[in-house]
């Protein structure tokens, strides 16, 4: 099967691992591994935060400039 390892040898190794760690600990390790892989995939698909910040800052600066311009016009009217 795997480079000369038979099915019986794999079953014996699996039985020893279960006896040493127990099923609960193996289940927890499997869940932790799964959540780590899921987190890694999510991080790879997410856009970097740095690419979003300049646009947000630009929008904020434009809003501030419009506010200041409106404020000056209101002061001129008074």
SEPA-514216 format. One record per residue: residue in three letters; x, y, z of N, C-alpha, C, O in turn. Coordinates in steps of 0.02 Angstrom, whole numbers, padded with zeros to 5 digits, always signed. Layout:
AlaXYZXYZXYZXYZ/...
***
This chain:
Unk+00042-00060+00000+00000+00000+00000+00044+00063+00000+00051+00095-00052/Unk+00074+00081+00057+00118+00139+00062+00189+00115+00071+00212+00105+00128/Unk+00225+00106+00017+00296+00087+00019+00308+00027+00064+00353+00028+00106/Unk+00269-00025+00056+00281-00087+00093+00245-00092+00159+00255-00140+00196/Unk+00203-00043+00177+00165-00045+00240+00096-00074+00224+00060-00048+00182/Unk+00080-00127+00258+00015-00160+00244-00041-00128+00284-00029-00086+00328/Unk-00102-00147+00267-00161-00121+00302-00160-00140+00376-00179-00100+00418/Unk-00138-00201+00392-00136-00223+00461-00088-00182+00503-00102-00166+00560/Unk-00031-00165+00474+00018-00124+00510-00010-00054+00524+00001-00027+00578/Unk-00046-00026+00476-00077+00040+00486-00130+00036+00541-00135+00082+00582/Unk-00169-00017+00543-00220-00025+00595-00189-00033+00664-00215-00006+00713/Unk-00133-00069+00668-00099-00076+00732-00073-00009+00757-00079+00008+00815/Unk-00043+00030+00712-00017+00096+00730-00075+00141+00752-00069+00178+00801/Unk-00132+00139+00716-00190+00179+00734-00216+00159+00803-00234+00202+00843/Unk-00218+00094+00818-00241+00071+00883-00195+00095+00939-00219+00114+00993/Unk-00130+00095+00927-00082+00119+00978-00091+00194+00989-00089+00217+01046/Unk-00099+00231+00936-00109+00304+00942-00173+00319+00982-00173+00363+01024/Unk-00226+00282+00968-00289+00292+01005-00280+00275+01078-00308+00308+01121/Unk-00242+00222+01093-00231+00202+01163-00190+00255+01200-00201+00268+01259/Unk-00142+00285+01165-00099+00334+01198-00136+00400+01209-00137+00427+01264/Unk-00167+00427+01156-00197+00493+01161-00271+00492+01181-00294+00539+01213/Unk-00307+00440+01164-00378+00438+01178-00418+00472+01123-00392+00515+01087/Unk-00480+00452+01117-00521+00478+01062-00538+00551+01070-00542+00588+01022/Unk-00548+00573+01133-00567+00643+01145-00511+00690+01124-00523+00741+01092/Unk-00450+00673+01143-00394+00717+01126-00382+00717+01050-00367+00770+01022/Unk-00390+00660+01017-00382+00657+00944-00436+00699+00910-00423+00732+00860/Unk-00497+00697+00936-00552+00737+00908-00537+00811+00916-00549+00850+00870/Unk-00511+00831+00974-00494+00902+00986-00438+00924+00939-00441+00980+00912/Unk-00388+00881+00929-00333+00900+00884-00358+00906+00812-00336+00951+00776/Unk-00404+00863+00792-00433+00867+00725-00473+00931+00716-00469+00963+00663/Unk-00512+00950+00767-00550+01012+00763-00505+01073+00761-00519+01120+00723/Unk-00452+01072+00800-00405+01128+00800-00370+01135+00732-00360+01190+00707/Unk-00351+01078+00704-00319+01079+00639-00367+01105+00585-00347+01145+00542/Unk-00430+01084+00588-00480+01107+00540-00492+01182+00545-00498+01216+00494/Unk-00497+01208+00606-00509+01280+00614-00447+01321+00593-00454+01376+00568/Unk-00388+01293+00602-00328+01327+00580-00326+01332+00504-00308+01384+00476/Unk-00344+01277+00470-00345+01277+00397-00398+01326+00372-00386+01362+00323/Unk-00456+01327+00404-00510+01373+00384-00488+01446+00393-00501+01487+00349/Unk-00455+01461+00449-00431+01528+00460-00378+01549+00409-00377+01606+00387/Unk-00336+01502+00390-00285+01516+00340-00317+01531+00273-00297+01578+00239/Unk-00367+01491+00253-00401+01503+00190-00437+01570+00190-00435+01606+00140/Unk-00470+01587+00246-00504+01652+00250-00455+01709+00243-00469+01760+00211/Unk-00397+01702+00275-00347+01755+00272-00318+01763+00202-00302+01818+00181/Unk-00312+01708+00166-00286+01711+00098-00336+01743+00050-00316+01776+00002/Unk-00400+01735+00062-00451+01763+00018-00469+01835+00035-00499+01869-00006/Unk-00450+01858+00093-00466+01926+00116-00417+01976+00085-00358+01961+00077/Unk-00442+02036+00068-00399+02089+00043-00359+02118+00100-00383+02120+00157/Unk-00298+02140+00087-00259+02171+00140-00292+02235+00164-00323+02271+00125/Unk-00286+02248+00228-00316+02309+00258-00282+02372+00232-00314+02425+00229/Unk-00219+02367+00213-00183+02427+00189-00213+02455+00125-00212+02515+00114/Unk-00239+02411+00082-00267+02436+00019-00333+02472+00029-00352+02513-00013/Unk-00367+02460+00084-00431+02492+00097-00422+02559+00133-00464+02604+00124/Unk-00370+02568+00172-00361+02628+00212-00353+02692+00171-00385+02742+00188/Unk-00313+02693+00118-00306+02756+00081-00372+02782+00052-00383+02842+00052/Unk-00415+02737+00029-00479+02759+00003-00522+02790+00058-00554+02841+00048/Unk-00522+02758+00116-00562+02784+00172-00535+02852+00194-00574+02897+00210/Unk-00469+02859+00196-00440+02923+00215-00456+02976+00164-00470+03033+00182/Unk-00455+02960+00101-00470+03007+00048-00543+03030+00054-00557+03090+00048/Unk-00588+02983+00065-00659+03001+00073-00668+03047+00133-00707+03095+00130/Unk-00634+03032+00187-00640+03073+00248-00612+03144+00235-00642+03193+00256/Unk-00557+03148+00200-00528+03214+00184-00575+03254+00140-00582+03315+00150/Unk-00607+03221+00092-00654+03256+00050-00714+03282+00090-00737+03338+00079/Unk-00738+03242+00136-00794+03263+00177-00774+03322+00221-00812+03369+00230/Unk-00713+03319+00249-00689+03374+00291-00681+03438+00249-00698+03492+00273/Unk-00656+03432+00188-00647+03490+00146-00715+03521+00128-00723+03582+00128/Unk-00764+03479+00112-00832+03503+00097-00862+03538+00157-00896+03589+00150/Unk-00851+03510+00216-00877+03540+00277-00846+03608+00289-00881+03656+00306/Unk-00780+03613+00281-00746+03677+00291-00769+03729+00240-00778+03787+00257/Unk-00779+03707+00179-00802+03753+00126-00872+03779+00142-00886+03838+00134/Unk-00916+03734+00164-00984+03754+00182-00983+03800+00242-01022+03848+00245/Unk-00940+03787+00289-00934+03828+00349-00912+03899+00331-00937+03948+00359/Unk-00865+03905+00285-00841+03971+00263-00896+04009+00227-00904+04070+00237/Unk-00935+03975+00186-00990+04008+00151-01042+04033+00199-01069+04088+00191/Unk-01056+03993+00251-01106+04014+00301-01081+04074+00340-01120+04119+00356/Unk-01016+04077+00354-00988+04134+00391-00990+04196+00348-01001+04251+00373/Unk-00979+04189+00283-00980+04246+00237-01051+04276+00231-01059+04336+00223/Unk-01101+04234+00236-01170+04257+00231-01190+04297+00291-01233+04341+00286/Unk-01161+04284+00349-01180+04318+00411-01149+04384+00415-01159+04420+00464/
***
